[in-house]
Amino acid sequence: MTADASTILKSRVPDGPLEQKWDNCKNHMKLVSPTNKRNFDIIVVGTGLAGAAAAASLGEMGFNVKSFCFQDSPRRAHSIAAQGGINAAKNYQNDGDSVYRLFYDTLKGGDYRSREANVYRLAQVSANIIDQCVAQGVPFAREYGGLLDNRTFGGALVSRTFYARGQTGQQLLLGAYSSLMRQVDNGRVKVFPRREMLDLVVVDGVARGIVCRNLVTGKYETYSAHCVLLATGGYGNAYYLATYAKGSNVTAAWRCYKRGAFFANPCYTQIHPTCIPVTGDYQSKLTLMSESLRNDGRVWVPLKQGDRRAPEQIPEAERDYYLERRYPTYANMVARDVASRAAKERCDSGFGVGDSGKAVYLDFSKAIARDGAETIRKKYGNLFDMYAKITAEDPYKSPMRIYPAIHYTMGGLWVDYELQSTIPGLFVLGEANFSDHGANRLGASALMQGLADGYFVAPYTVNNYLGAKKPPIVGTDHPEFLKALEETKARVGKLLAVKGTRSVDSYHRELGGILWDYCGMARNEAGLNAAIGKIQALRTDFWKNVRVMGTPENFNQSLEQAGRVADFLEFGELLALDALTRKESCGGHFREESQTKDNDTLRDDANYSHVSAWQFTGTPDGVQLNTPALHKEPLSFEVEKPTQRSYA
Ligand SMILES: Cc1cc2nc3c(=O)[nH]c(=O)nc-3n(C[C@H](O)[C@H](O)[C@H](O)COP(=O)(O)OP(=O)(O)OC[C@H]3O[C@@H](n4cnc5c(N)ncnc54)[C@H](O)[C@@H]3O)c2cc1C
């Protein structure tokens, strides 16, 4: 299963001191002349923050951009849901922040499983993002004097998170969308909504186009370009219950994997500590309560096991503010994986609250008494309203009940320093790539990474690729396009031909249950082996008994969902296999066999300081996964040597 791949995986990290690498890289890149840019077509799949930012920037530079998404409008991408904020090393609070400190916090937050040079570049460009967004008119919160305000997020001892109440993603996406629409108006970008990318077309080993299904007409369409950018988001919906938009999926990335792009660290999934707990068997979605709430909310459980009194009736002396107790320095603002594990541990030990016992309190009573309800409303009003609407409880009067839930995926398609995958000409941006967060992402850093990739990295590296390679024109009549089209139609046809009796949703729900139980907050060897067997059996059953309604030649949401679940059923196995292979604990990947005495992650740097990158070894149209090959990109740390992570 393991191949020596240092020869295959070239990270292409530039030489030179850490702080000069990105400048050195940019200074030596090839350029496409201004008048020549109009001769290059670029496909960007995805219109979330990463995709919209890249499409707008490349359009502005003069390239011909084709922008795709499955929603009815680019501005409905999942990024719109982001609540709490975006990090940047501006040091507006004068509390000791710097590029270096943001780099350090992010590297440590990821439990030293990310590429040092990428993380440093992310911290460097973070400040540019805020300037760019302010210029677009993004209404970040301001202080009384008019300066941009900041709040604190987990894993940091400084306030560096810029925000627009609890709607930061929405405001950032509207900014990126405005820039995109400007380029549509200029004729540089053409937008293709309601298209689902179902395959990547590779010609002579190079990414040259995509196959889509028009979700309104059901017609298949092919598009060619000189390169393809994938910004299709994360795969957390494999777990069924998650905070993601329901449409988020792994299909585009999985198709690229089956065409030769390596999939890196699929087992690195983020479980967010503050979500509204599961309430019933027929629930289809979970809701995040932003991490920003932990700035003022205090997490606690009763000191006594099984205490069923209402929270207001439990006196201060009988409460356990367990994060403040265990981690006095960071207290409620510890990193997400740490807070999630601590909540699970308290609930598993019988201290959980609510009917299920699978919840802890997030309590604002002290902050409301100190600052007044109006101040709290100004900071978090929409989040409190959301909680009240969903639970019919008033969080101004009694504490919120929260529990961890799947929220983000650090794994994704493997990319080099220039965001290029193992397929030349295929670039991967935002949550869809594995790049900068290692084994755990710190809050407010996904928006930072997506916009860094889209506004400040890809515009340089794509220009470099086109300037250096000057790929020849390939039309959609090329045999590889026709072949990929026929394979796509056959795959869709196969789904409809099963004509079984079991609903697509029931398979998805069962898969999610398997992943959550065996590959969720805690993982062990026996459980992961069991998960792989169960997923294989479920997949076999799916292809015998699934019922997909309707026909392919029209609007058919049952078919859309079936295709996505079929891919999750394959991908889920890779996720579990990756978790099985990584025997250490790191960040969100908690192997029970490898923990400190305090229930924290125990890394094994001697054996696992690498990125695991999986290569598909079957045929793209095959349902069976065969045995993927594991390649390892060694991680080296020149500036910040890995230590045992501590937030105490
Ligand atoms: C509730 C919630 C709150 C969050 N809050 C924060 C926060 O405060 N700060 C922070 O930093 N991060 C936050 N995050 C994480 C952050 O929002 C995401 O990681 C980020 O927005 C992902 O952006 P993206 O551009 O990579 O992908 P997405 O926004 O997921 O966009 C994916 C795009 O790809 C398209 N697409 C996908 N598959 C296909 C296909 N097959 N064919 C065609 N198009 C396709 C979609 O149509 C969409 O346009 C939050 C996440 C959630 C769920």
The ligand as a MOL file (V3000), in Angstrom:
LIG
                    3D

  0  0  0     0  0            999 V3000
M  V30 BEGIN CTAB
M  V30 COUNTS 53 58 0 0 0
M  V30 BEGIN ATOM
M  V30 1 C -22.0050 27.4620 9.9480 0
M  V30 2 C -20.5760 27.7380 9.5900 0
M  V30 3 C -19.9250 28.8320 10.1050 0
M  V30 4 C -18.5950 29.0870 9.7740 0
M  V30 5 N -17.9910 30.2020 10.3000 0
M  V30 6 C -16.7020 30.4550 9.9650 0
M  V30 7 C -16.0540 31.6270 10.4670 0
M  V30 8 O -16.6330 32.4160 11.2220 0
M  V30 9 N -14.7780 31.8500 10.0950 0
M  V30 10 C -14.0820 31.0030 9.2810 0
M  V30 11 O -12.9290 31.2710 8.9770 0
M  V30 12 N -14.6960 29.9120 8.7630 0
M  V30 13 C -15.9800 29.6160 9.0790 0
M  V30 14 N -16.5840 28.5000 8.5610 0
M  V30 15 C -15.8720 27.6930 7.5520 0
M  V30 16 C -15.9420 28.4090 6.1970 0
M  V30 17 O -17.2040 28.9830 6.0310 0
M  V30 18 C -15.6810 27.4760 5.0230 0
M  V30 19 O -14.5650 26.6820 5.2690 0
M  V30 20 C -15.4120 28.2750 3.7600 0
M  V30 21 O -16.4400 29.2150 3.5640 0
M  V30 22 C -15.2790 27.3840 2.5450 0
M  V30 23 O -15.1680 28.1960 1.4150 0
M  V30 24 P -14.8350 27.5980 -0.0060 0
M  V30 25 O -14.8200 28.7450 -0.9510 0
M  V30 26 O -13.6250 26.7600 0.0740 0
M  V30 27 O -16.0460 26.6030 -0.3440 0
M  V30 28 P -17.6390 26.7730 -0.2780 0
M  V30 29 O -18.0760 28.0640 0.2740 0
M  V30 30 O -18.1350 25.5200 0.3510 0
M  V30 31 O -18.0720 26.7980 -1.7880 0
M  V30 32 C -18.0780 25.6490 -2.5720 0
M  V30 33 C -18.5230 26.0370 -3.9670 0
M  V30 34 O -18.3010 24.9330 -4.8190 0
M  V30 35 C -19.4400 24.6740 -5.5920 0
M  V30 36 N -19.4560 23.2470 -5.8770 0
M  V30 37 C -19.2140 22.2050 -5.0320 0
M  V30 38 N -19.2650 21.0520 -5.6910 0
M  V30 39 C -19.5410 21.3520 -6.9770 0
M  V30 40 C -19.7230 20.5860 -8.1450 0
M  V30 41 N -19.5920 19.2680 -8.1410 0
M  V30 42 N -20.0330 21.2420 -9.2880 0
M  V30 43 C -20.1550 22.5930 -9.3270 0
M  V30 44 N -19.9680 23.3670 -8.2470 0
M  V30 45 C -19.6730 22.7490 -7.0920 0
M  V30 46 C -20.6060 25.1630 -4.7770 0
M  V30 47 O -21.6700 25.4600 -5.6370 0
M  V30 48 C -19.9930 26.3940 -4.1220 0
M  V30 49 O -20.1100 27.4840 -5.0070 0
M  V30 50 C -17.9030 28.2220 8.9040 0
M  V30 51 C -18.5510 27.0990 8.3840 0
M  V30 52 C -19.8690 26.8560 8.7300 0
M  V30 53 C -20.5400 25.6420 8.1940 0
M  V30 END ATOM
M  V30 BEGIN BOND
M  V30 1 1 1 2
M  V30 2 1 2 3
M  V30 3 2 2 52
M  V30 4 2 3 4
M  V30 5 1 4 5
M  V30 6 1 4 50
M  V30 7 2 5 6
M  V30 8 1 6 7
M  V30 9 1 6 13
M  V30 10 2 7 8
M  V30 11 1 7 9
M  V30 12 1 9 10
M  V30 13 2 10 11
M  V30 14 1 10 12
M  V30 15 2 12 13
M  V30 16 1 13 14
M  V30 17 1 14 15
M  V30 18 1 14 50
M  V30 19 1 15 16
M  V30 20 1 16 17
M  V30 21 1 16 18
M  V30 22 1 18 19
M  V30 23 1 18 20
M  V30 24 1 20 21
M  V30 25 1 20 22
M  V30 26 1 22 23
M  V30 27 1 23 24
M  V30 28 2 24 25
M  V30 29 1 24 26
M  V30 30 1 24 27
M  V30 31 1 27 28
M  V30 32 2 28 29
M  V30 33 1 28 30
M  V30 34 1 28 31
M  V30 35 1 31 32
M  V30 36 1 32 33
M  V30 37 1 33 34
M  V30 38 1 33 48
M  V30 39 1 34 35
M  V30 40 1 35 36
M  V30 41 1 35 46
M  V30 42 1 36 37
M  V30 43 1 36 45
M  V30 44 2 37 38
M  V30 45 1 38 39
M  V30 46 1 39 40
M  V30 47 2 39 45
M  V30 48 1 40 41
M  V30 49 2 40 42
M  V30 50 1 42 43
M  V30 51 2 43 44
M  V30 52 1 44 45
M  V30 53 1 46 47
M  V30 54 1 46 48
M  V30 55 1 48 49
M  V30 56 2 50 51
M  V30 57 1 51 52
M  V30 58 1 52 53
M  V30 END BOND
M  V30 END CTAB
M  END
